[in-house]
Amino acid sequence: MITIFRTSISTAMSFFDGIPVAPPIEVFHKNKLYLEETAPVKVNLTIGAYRTEEGLPWVLPVVHDTEVEIANDTTLNHEYLPVLGHEGFRKAATELVLGEDSPAIIEGRSFGVQCLSGTGALRAGAEFLAHVCNMKTVYVSNPTWGNHKLVFKKAGFAEVRDYTFWDYDNKRVHIEKLLSDLENAPEKSVIILHGCAHNPTGMDPTQDQWKLIAEVIKRKNLFTFFDIAYQGFASGDPAADAWAIRYFVEQGMEMVVSQSFAKNFGLYNERVGNLTVVVNNPAVIGGFQSQMSLVIRANWSNPPAHGARIVHKVLTTPARREQWHQAIQTMSSRIKEMRAALLSHLKQLSTPGTWDHITQQIGMFSYTGLTSAQVDHLIAHHKVFLLSDGRINICGLNTKNVEYVAKAIDETVRAVKSNI
């Protein structure tokens, strides 16, 4: 008689035993909590996506029309794109951020690499700098977008350091400490700069301050890595939003620029991005592209075509491009109106603290200055969901809920004291 011994699957040893549970990604976790909340009145100011006055996602009309045309184009297929991406898209994206009359474009010193939105562009650029150029130290602003440090750590940077950006007491860019931190950065450090609509503060350096930043970076032989996720979306003017990047190029500075088309085209889940590269010597481009091809090959191999086709058609067709300009102006204007409305309600309530920074900031986010304890109170008592650092997505406000949010903030700052 043969006896068969069975081992319980639930008690068997696993290669994956002991893996700790990672903390949740806050922005998606808070969004999930909002969706699960059953209270009749609730407000979602968490996730970074545009919402209409009705609180709904918006498919830009020009994007919808272009998608229909693409779907009906029988000449298109689903063959692989080149490793570096859709050539027409890469060219159009590079021209959008640098300007068609950029000296880098005219002199053949720039090119684009299609990536998986802004995050993919950051990762590809970071891996290239770390493994091909042997750059190991990167500086990110304090505060910064929650994913910056993770991307550069995972890409192989040995040191991820902060440079001061925000003056928490005065709600402004702390230009003095920012410049001091850059002065003390080791040569060949990578400096991450937000091209416009700084996330999370919504406050950008002035043009004069950008000039000071560029002077230090150039003189100290630091490397510039711009991250621009809101071009056109921030002010309604794509050229104005790219001013800092174009100024750095005019100063003869090499750089890489991460571009995202999630916000300004509403293509959040299509993952459309570009890494624009500016070099001083066109002769290095062949080697750069060959090594970048290996970075891409080891990650996603070939990028997706659909979103890139949309952006390419819109940017290269004058009538469509004008429709896009109108759409980004619509989004930018609504955000400005909601900033003004929130500030007006807070002033009417004589809410303790200073709140003028709400309208001084631009883009999707406002860095309110609310403390984590106040954030917890807002969520628990008023069902107003926001991030623990006090960042709110202004797009989540509308004429139906902005007064409610202002009253919730007013009650909270009176009940939970801080130094706002």
C-alpha positions in Angstrom: 0.0 0.0 0.0 1.4 3.4 -1.0 0.8 6.3 1.4 0.6 9.7 -0.3 1.7 12.7 1.8 0.1 16.0 0.8 1.6 19.3 1.8 -0.8 22.1 2.4 -0.2 24.9 -0.2 -1.0 27.5 2.4 1.9 26.3 4.7 4.5 25.4 2.1 7.7 27.4 1.9 7.6 30.1 -0.6 10.3 32.1 -2.5 8.3 35.1 -1.4 8.1 34.5 2.3 8.9 37.6 4.4 8.2 40.3 1.8 7.1 43.3 3.8 4.0 45.1 2.8 5.0 48.5 1.3 3.2 51.6 2.4 0.4 52.6 0.0 1.0 55.2 -2.7 -0.7 58.1 -1.0 -2.4 59.8 -3.9 -4.0 56.6 -5.2 -4.8 55.4 -1.6 -6.6 58.7 -0.8 -8.5 58.5 -4.1 -9.6 54.9 -3.2 -10.8 56.1 0.3 -12.8 58.8 -1.4 -14.4 56.3 -3.8 -15.3 54.0 -0.9 -16.7 56.8 1.2 -20.5 56.5 1.6 -21.2 60.0 3.0 -23.7 61.9 0.9 -21.4 65.0 0.8 -17.8 64.4 -0.1 -15.1 66.2 -2.1 -12.1 64.7 -3.9 -9.1 67.0 -4.1 -6.5 64.2 -4.3 -5.5 62.8 -7.7 -3.9 65.0 -10.3 -6.4 65.0 -13.1 -8.6 67.7 -14.6 -12.3 67.8 -13.8 -15.1 69.8 -15.4 -17.5 72.0 -13.5 -19.7 68.9 -13.2 -16.8 67.0 -11.6 -16.3 64.7 -14.5 -13.2 63.8 -16.6 -12.9 65.7 -19.8 -12.0 64.3 -23.2 -10.7 67.3 -25.2 -12.9 67.7 -28.3 -9.9 67.9 -30.6 -8.6 64.7 -29.0 -11.9 62.9 -29.6 -12.2 64.1 -33.2 -8.6 63.0 -33.9 -9.2 59.6 -32.4 -12.2 59.1 -34.7 -10.1 60.0 -37.7 -7.3 57.6 -36.6 -9.9 54.8 -36.1 -11.2 55.3 -39.6 -7.8 55.4 -41.2 -7.4 52.0 -43.0 -3.7 52.7 -43.8 -2.7 52.5 -40.1 -1.8 49.2 -38.5 -0.4 47.9 -35.2 3.2 47.2 -36.2 6.0 48.0 -33.8 7.2 51.6 -33.6 11.0 52.2 -33.7 12.6 51.7 -30.3 13.0 55.5 -29.9 9.4 56.0 -30.9 7.1 57.7 -33.4 9.4 60.0 -35.4 6.8 62.7 -36.2 5.7 62.8 -32.5 9.3 63.1 -31.3 9.9 66.0 -33.6 6.7 67.8 -32.7 7.1 67.3 -29.0 10.7 68.6 -29.1 9.6 71.7 -31.0 6.7 72.3 -28.6 9.0 72.5 -25.6 12.1 74.2 -27.2 10.3 76.3 -29.7 10.6 75.8 -33.5 13.2 78.6 -33.6 15.3 77.2 -30.8 19.1 77.4 -31.5 19.4 73.8 -30.4 16.9 72.7 -33.2 18.4 75.0 -35.9 21.9 73.8 -35.1 20.9 70.1 -35.0 21.8 69.7 -31.3 18.5 68.3 -30.0 16.2 65.3 -30.5 13.4 63.5 -28.7 12.8 60.0 -27.4 9.2 58.8 -27.0 8.6 57.5 -23.5 5.8 56.2 -21.3 4.5 59.6 -20.2 6.5 61.8 -17.8 7.4 59.0 -15.4 8.9 56.9 -18.3 10.9 59.9 -19.5 12.3 60.5 -16.1 13.2 56.8 -15.7 14.8 56.6 -19.1 16.8 59.8 -18.5 17.8 58.7 -15.0 19.0 55.3 -16.1 21.0 56.8 -19.0 22.7 59.4 -16.7 23.4 56.8 -14.0 24.6 53.9 -16.1 26.0 55.5 -19.2 27.3 58.8 -17.9 28.1 57.5 -14.4 26.3 60.4 -12.6 25.4 59.2 -9.1 24.1 62.3 -7.2 20.7 64.0 -7.9 19.1 66.9 -6.2 15.3 67.3 -6.1 13.4 70.2 -4.7 12.0 70.1 -1.2 9.1 69.6 -1.5 8.7 67.8 -4.8 6.4 65.4 -6.7 6.1 62.2 -4.7 7.6 59.9 -7.4 10.9 61.8 -8.1 13.0 60.2 -5.4 11.7 56.7 -6.0 12.4 56.9 -9.8 16.0 58.1 -9.3 16.8 55.6 -6.5 15.4 52.7 -8.6 17.3 54.0 -11.7 20.7 53.6 -9.9 21.5 57.0 -8.3 23.5 56.4 -5.1 22.5 59.7 -3.5 19.2 61.5 -3.8 19.5 64.9 -2.0 17.2 67.8 -1.4 17.6 71.4 -2.3 15.5 74.0 -0.6 12.6 75.3 -2.7 9.7 76.4 -0.4 9.6 79.0 2.3 6.9 77.5 4.5 6.6 80.6 6.6 6.1 83.1 3.8 4.5 80.8 1.2 7.0 81.6 -1.5 10.0 80.2 -3.4 12.9 80.4 -1.0 15.3 81.6 -3.7 18.1 82.5 -1.2 18.4 79.0 0.2 17.8 77.4 -3.2 20.8 79.2 -4.7 22.9 78.4 -1.6 22.1 74.7 -1.9 23.0 74.6 -5.5 26.3 76.4 -4.8 27.2 73.6 -2.4 26.2 70.8 -4.8 29.1 68.6 -6.1 30.2 69.1 -9.7 28.2 67.0 -12.2 25.3 66.6 -9.8 22.0 66.3 -11.6 19.5 69.0 -10.7 15.8 68.3 -11.2 13.9 71.5 -12.0 10.1 71.7 -12.5 9.6 73.5 -15.8 6.3 75.2 -14.8 3.5 74.8 -12.2 5.8 73.3 -9.6 4.3 70.2 -8.0 3.1 70.4 -5.2 3.6 74.2 -4.4 2.1 75.7 -7.6 4.7 78.5 -7.3 7.4 79.0 -9.9 10.6 81.1 -9.8 10.3 84.5 -11.5 12.2 85.0 -14.7 14.9 86.9 -12.8 15.1 84.1 -10.3 15.4 81.5 -13.1 18.3 83.5 -14.5 20.1 83.3 -11.1 19.4 79.5 -11.0 20.8 79.1 -14.5 24.0 81.1 -13.7 24.8 78.9 -10.7 24.1 75.6 -12.5 26.3 76.6 -15.4 29.1 78.0 -13.3 29.2 75.0 -11.0 29.1 72.5 -13.9 25.9 70.9 -12.7 23.6 69.0 -15.1 20.0 70.2 -15.7 17.1 67.7 -15.8 13.8 69.6 -16.4 10.5 67.9 -15.7 7.6 69.7 -17.4 4.3 68.0 -16.9 1.9 70.9 -17.4 3.1 72.8 -20.5 0.2 74.9 -21.7 -2.0 73.7 -18.9 -0.4 75.9 -16.3 -1.0 79.3 -17.8 -2.9 78.5 -21.0 0.2 79.6 -23.1 2.6 76.8 -24.0 5.4 79.2 -24.9 5.2 81.1 -21.6 5.2 77.8 -19.6 8.4 76.7 -21.4 10.2 80.0 -20.8 12.7 78.7 -18.3 13.7 75.7 -20.4 14.2 77.9 -23.5 16.3 80.4 -21.5 18.6 77.6 -20.3 19.0 76.5 -23.9 19.9 80.0 -24.9 22.7 80.0 -22.3 24.3 77.1 -24.1 23.4 74.5 -21.4 23.1 70.8 -22.1 20.0 69.2 -20.6 17.3 66.5 -20.8 13.6 67.4 -20.5 10.9 65.1 -19.4 7.6 65.9 -21.1 4.2 64.5 -20.2 1.0 64.8 -22.4 -1.3 63.5 -19.7 -2.6 66.8 -18.4 -2.4 69.1 -21.3 -4.0 66.6 -23.7 -6.1 64.7 -21.1 -4.3 61.5 -22.2 -3.7 60.1 -18.7 -4.0 56.4 -19.4 -2.3 56.5 -22.9 1.1 57.2 -21.3 2.3 59.7 -23.9 5.7 61.3 -23.1 8.9 62.5 -24.6 12.5 63.0 -23.4 13.9 66.0 -25.2 17.7 66.0 -25.3 19.9 69.1 -25.9 23.6 68.6 -26.4 26.4 71.1 -27.3 28.1 68.9 -29.9 25.9 67.2 -32.6 28.6 64.6 -33.1 27.6 62.9 -29.8 24.0 62.3 -30.8 24.7 59.0 -32.6 26.3 57.5 -29.5 23.7 58.9 -27.2 20.8 57.5 -29.3 22.4 54.1 -29.5 22.9 53.8 -25.8 19.4 55.2 -25.1 18.1 52.5 -27.4 19.5 49.9 -25.1 18.0 51.6 -22.0 14.6 51.6 -23.8 15.0 48.0 -25.0 15.5 46.8 -21.5 12.4 48.6 -20.2 9.5 48.7 -22.6 11.3 47.9 -25.8 8.9 49.8 -28.1 6.4 52.6 -27.1 2.7 52.5 -27.8 1.5 54.3 -30.9 -2.1 55.5 -30.3 -1.5 58.5 -28.0 1.6 59.5 -29.9 -0.4 59.6 -33.1 -3.0 61.8 -31.5 -0.5 64.3 -30.2 1.4 64.3 -33.5 -1.7 65.0 -35.5 -2.9 67.8 -33.2 0.4 69.6 -33.0 1.1 69.4 -36.7 -2.3 70.4 -38.1 -2.9 74.2 -37.6 -6.7 74.0 -37.2 -6.3 71.2 -34.6 -3.5 73.0 -32.8 -5.7 76.0 -32.5 -8.5 73.8 -31.0 -6.0 72.5 -28.6 -5.0 76.0 -27.5 -8.6 76.8 -26.9 -9.0 73.7 -24.8 -6.0 74.3 -22.6 -7.1 77.9 -22.1 -10.5 76.6 -21.0 -8.9 74.3 -18.4 -6.4 77.0 -17.2 -9.2 79.6 -16.9 -11.5 77.4 -14.9 -8.6 76.6 -12.5 -7.9 80.3 -12.0 -11.6 80.9 -11.3 -11.7 78.3 -8.7 -8.6 79.6 -7.0 -10.2 83.0 -6.8 -13.5 81.6 -5.5 -11.8 79.6 -2.8 -9.8 82.6 -1.6 -12.9 84.8 -1.7 -14.9 82.4 0.5 -12.0 82.1 3.0 -11.7 85.9 3.2 -15.5 86.2 3.7 -15.2 83.8 6.6 -12.2 85.6 8.1 -10.5 82.3 8.2 -7.4 82.5 10.5 -4.1 82.7 8.6 -3.0 84.1 5.3 -4.4 82.6 2.1 -3.3 84.9 -0.7 -0.8 82.3 -1.9 -3.8 80.3 -3.3 -4.2 82.8 -6.2 -0.5 83.5 -6.5 0.1 79.8 -7.4 -0.5 78.5 -10.8 -1.5 75.1 -12.4 -3.4 72.3 -11.0 -2.3 72.3 -7.4 -2.3 74.5 -4.4 0.0 74.0 -1.5 -2.4 75.2 1.2 -0.1 75.1 4.2 -2.6 72.9 6.1 -0.8 70.5 8.5 -1.2 66.7 8.4 -3.4 66.9 11.6 -5.6 69.4 9.8 -5.8 67.2 6.8 -6.9 64.2 9.0 -9.6 66.4 10.5 -10.8 67.6 7.1 -11.2 64.0 5.9 -12.7 62.6 9.1 -15.1 65.4 9.8 -15.9 66.9 6.5 -15.1 64.2 3.9 -12.8 66.6 2.0 -10.0 64.3 0.8 -6.5 65.8 0.1 -2.9 64.8 0.6 -1.2 64.8 4.0 1.1 67.6 3.0 -1.9 69.9 2.4 -1.7 69.7 -1.4 -5.1 70.1 -3.1 -6.1 69.6 -6.7 -7.9 72.8 -7.6 -9.7 71.0 -10.4 -11.7 69.1 -7.8 -13.4 72.4 -6.9 -16.5 73.7 -8.7 -19.3 76.3 -8.0 -21.3 73.7 -6.2 -18.7 72.6 -3.6 -16.2 75.5 -3.3 -18.1 77.2 -0.5 -18.5 73.9 1.4 -14.7 73.3 1.1 -13.9 76.8 2.3 -16.2 76.4 5.4 -14.6 73.0 6.1 -11.1 74.6 6.0 -12.3 77.4 8.2 -13.8 75.1 10.8 -10.6 72.9 10.7 -8.0 75.7 11.2 -10.1 77.0 14.1 -10.4 73.5 15.7 -6.9 72.2 14.9 -4.3 75.0 15.5 -1.2 75.5 13.4 1.2 78.3 12.4 -0.4 79.1 9.1 
